[in-house]
Amino acid sequence: MPLKFELCPGRMIGGNHPCFIIAEIGQNHQGDIEIAKKMIKMAKECGADCAKFQKSELDYKFNKKALERPYTTKNSWGKTYGEHKRHLEFTHEQYRELQKFAKEVDICFTASGMDESAVEFLHELNVPFFKVGSGDTNNFPYLEKTAMKGRPMVVSSGMQSMETMRQVYKTVKKHNQNFAILQCTSAYPLEAEDVNLRVITEYQKEFPDIPIGYSGHESGINISIAAVALGAKVLERHVTLDKTWKGSDHEASLVPSELAELVRSVRLVERALGSSLKQMLPCEKPCHDKLGKSVVAKVSIPKGSTLTLDMLAVKVAEPMGVPAEDIYELVGKTVTEDVEEDQSVTPDVVDKYGKKPKS
């Protein structure tokens, strides 16, 4: 059984615990803290377990030339990439305000630390777990420092190879037992043929002692539901209030109605996964009582006869006789009473059979 641990207070993941659903707000808030609060509340109302943001300390994440780069696309909030990112970045005080609001709404609150300085701030903020975005998954000094802080971690794996993910696993595991790895493809929106859900099962084989999950950037919810059916224990999806808003993530994000339906569908699939034990269930008894087949006499069988296969048939019978699957066990046994043609062959008339009809 994969490792189980507490990701948020009172919320376990792994094993048979429900899939932990992260509503990734990211920077889809347009740089407006009131919109961000609306999105936190929306995530809670839709049934998500966590509202997540992305925190960057821009001078630590980007070098000067990257921030000075002209940025004039339709999604730009400034003339340079630095101006654009500063518009979308909340201050430390605003993060504290959002965290307080999430607590009032009663939903888990965290963020991806997009650089080591951001991780330090989130640690100070006392977030329940760290999310590692795909861009930092192969940043091993960052991974080590983050893992050593002792908080649970959720690590995405976009743009990485299996060999790199093996190294990621070893790096984090050395310092921190409580982490999950998510299958992810870093494209927005993501085409179905590039999702590669089978990687989930490969991760389950490669890393059997940690929970495996899925971070999706595809349109719609069907693929994410399939990920849970394959055993994803953490599910992350970007969310938005309006897919037409400025920003490259909105097109690959879920609006409230989609998020709510995703949560409902995931919980339904979890119920449907049920048990791996195959047996006749109580809910099947009415059908079995009505249509279940059992053994009847194909011909009249006198008392004391030794049963052969050509004496027996399988039918829906009243009363129910020996279960159909036991017909071969009757061959060679003797009957202790006369059995008329087309009459049920019940356990009490077969010597040394000893089983009762199914009930």
N, C-alpha and C positions, 0 to 999 in steps of 0.2 A: 504494500500500500504506500503511495507517495507520502512524503512528509506533510504533516498538517501543522499549521501555525496560525497565530492570531495576526491578521494584517491590519485591522482597525480594532479599537476597543470593543470586545464582545463579538467580534466577527472573525470566525475561523475560515481558512481556505484549505483546500486539498482534501484527500480522502473522499468521504461521502458528503462533505459540506457543499451547500449550493454554490454555484458559480458566482464569483465576485464581479459585479458589473460596474465598470468605471465610465462615467460620462466625462469625456475629455473636452473641456471647454477651451483649453489651450489659450489662444489669443483671438478666439472668435467673438470676444466681447467688444471689439471695435475700439478698445482703449477707454471704455466708459464703465466706471465701477457700478453704476446703477444697472446697466445691462448685465454685468457680471453677476450681480445679486439675483436678478431675474432668472439667469441661467442656473444658478445654484438651486434656487427654489424649484425650477422646472425639473431638474435632475431628480430631486427628492420626490416630487409629485408623480414622476414617471416610474418610480420604483428603483432607480439606480442606487447602488451602494455607496458611491463615492463621486464627488465633484472634483475634477482635477484641472490645474492650470499649468502654465509653463513659465518658470522664473529664470530670467537671465540677468547677470551683471554684465552689461554690454561690453565694457572695456576689458573684461576677462574672457568673454566668449569670442570677440572679434578683434582683429588688429586694426590699426588706424585706417589703412587703405580700404579694408572691407567696409568700414563704416562710412568712409567718404565716397564710396562708389555711387555713381548716379543711379537713381532708381525711379523710373518714370513710367512703370507699367500701370495698367488699370487698377491694380490692387495697392498702389503706393499711397502712403499717408505722409510722404515728404519727398523732397527733391533728391535726397541721398538715402542710402540704406540705413544709415545711422538715424536720421530724422524719422524714417518710417518705423524703425524698431522702438525708438524712444516714445513715440506716440502710443504704442501698444503695451509698453512696459509699466506695470504698476509699481509704486514705491513700496518700501518695507512697511510703512504705516498703513497703506491701502491693503496690503496682504493681511495684516493683523485685523483690519476691519472685515475683510472677507472671511477670514477664519472664524471670527466671532459670529458673523452672520450665519455661516454654515452650522455652527454649534447650536444657534437658536433654531434653525430649521431642522436640526437633528440629522445631518448627513456627514459622512466622513469627508475631510478636506485635505488635499495634498497638492503637490505640484512636481513636475519634472524639474530637477535642478540642471540647467543647461550648461553649467560650468562649475568649477570647484568652489568659487566664491558664493554662487547661488546655493549650493549644497550646504555650505556653512550657515547661511541665513536660514534655510529651511530647517536645519538641525536646531538652531536657536529658537525657531518658531515652534518646535516640538511637533512636527507633522508625524502622523502614525507610521508612514512608510515613505521610502524614497522611490520615485519612478525614474528609471534610466532610459532616456530616449535613444533611439537607434543611432543617432549621430555620436553618442558617447560610448556605445557598447564596446568598441575596440580601443577605447582610451583607457589603457590599463592603469596608469597612475591615478586617474580619476576613480576608476572602479575600486581600487584598493582603498583609497582614502574614504570613499563612501561606505564600503563594506565594513571598515573598521569602526565606524560610528555606532554599529550595533543595531540599527533600525532595520526592520524587514525591507526587502527590495523587490521591485518588479522590473525586469530587464527586457526591453524589446530587442528584436534581432534583425531589423531591416538592414539591408545592404551588407550582410555578413555571410561568411561561409560556415559550414559545419565545423571545420577545423578551428576557426576563430571562436565559435561558440563553445567548443570543448575547452579552449583556453579561458574563456570568460567564466565558465562553470568552475574550473579549478581555482581561478583567481579569487572569485567571490567566496567560494566554499571554504577556502583557507581561513577566512576571517569571519564569516557569517553563514550560519546554517539556514537562516530563514529568508529564502528568496525564491522567486518564480521566474521562468523564462517564457516569453511570448513569441510565437511565430508572427512575423510581420513582413510585409513587403512595402517599401517606402515609395509609393506612387500615389498620386492624388488627382482624380479618382483612380482606383485600382481596377483593372480588368480581371474578369473571373479567371482566365487562363494563367494569370500571374500570382494568384492567391497561394496556391500550393498548400492546401490544408493537410496533405499527407506528411508534411514536415512535423506536424503536431505529433503524429504517431512515431516518427523517427526520434523526436526529442524525448518522448515517453520511454523509448528503449535506451537512448543514450544517457538520460538523466533520470533514472527511475525513482530517485529519492527526493525529488522536488516537484511541486505542482507545475504543470505546463498550461499555458493559456494562448490567447490570440488577440492581437491588436489589428483591427481591420480598417481599411481605407476605401473599401468598395462602396458602390451605391446600393441602397436597400439593406434588408436585414437577413435575407435567406442564408447567405454564406456564413454569417456570424452564428446563426442558429445551428448550422451544420457543424461548426467548430465545437460547440458545446456538446453536440451528439457524439463527437469524436473524443470528448473527454477534457475539453478546455475548462480549467478551474478559475481562470481570470479572463474576463472579456472587456476589452477597451474599444470604445467607438467615439469618434469626434461628434460633437453636437453643436447645433446652431438654432437660432430663432428664425433665421431667414436665409435660405440658400442663395439668394441674389445679393447678399451683402458683399462688400469689398473684402477680399482675402481669398487666398488660394485654397484654404481648407474647407470653405463652406460647401462647395459642390460635393465633397466626399463626406459630409456630415449628415447627421440625422436630425430632423425637426422633431418637436415634442411628440407628435402622433406616432412617428416611426420608433422613437426611443421607447415609448410606452408599450407599443406592440412587440418590440424586441424583448423587453423584460417579461411580458406575459408569455411570449412564445418560448423563451428560455426556461421559464419555470414549468411550463407544460411539458417540454421535452425532458426536463429532469424527472418529472413524475413518470413519464413514459419509459425512461431508461430502466427504472425499477430494479429488479433483482436478476442476477445471473443464474439463479436456481430455476431449472425447468421442472415444473410440476403442474398438475391440474389445480386450478385456483377455485376458491369458493364461488366467484362470479361465473364460472363455467358450468357449475352444477346444473342449473336449469336446462341448458342446452344438452348436457350429457344425459340427463334424466329423460329428455324428450327424444333425442336422436342418437344417443350413444349405442353402438352395436355390441352384441354379445353372441355367444355360441348357442345354436339351436340344433335339434336333431334333423338331419336331412332325410332320414328314414326312421321307421320305428326301431327302437333299440330295446330288446328284452333285458330284463334284470339279469345281472351276472355277465353280460357281454363285455368283451375287451374292446375298447374304443379304437377305431381306425379313422384316418383322416377322411375317408370317403363316406363315413357316417355323419359327418359334421358340416355345418354351414354357419355363416355369420350374417345376422340380420338385426334390425331394430326390433327388439322383442319385449313382450310383457308376460311375466315379469322379466327383469334383466337377469341374464344368466352369467356364466363364466365370461370374464372380459375377453374381447376378441383377440387381444395380443397374447393370450394364454392358450390358444387353440392347440398349439403343438405340444404343450405340457399334458394335454388330456390323452394324447395317443399312448396306448399301452395300459391305461388305467381301466378299471372295471366300474360299471354302474351298479348301484345297490338297489335300484328300483327300475321298473319299466319306464321308458321315455317314449312318448308318442311322437310320430312324425310332426315336425314343425313346432314342437314344444321346446321351451327353453331348457338348456342343460344347466342346471343350477349347481353350485358347489356342493350342496348337501347330498346330491345323488351320485357323486363321483368319489370313489374310494381313494383315500390318500392324496386328495387334491389340496384341501385345507385352506384355500383362500376365499375371502368373502368378495361379493361383487363390489365394484367401486361405489362409493357414496360420498 
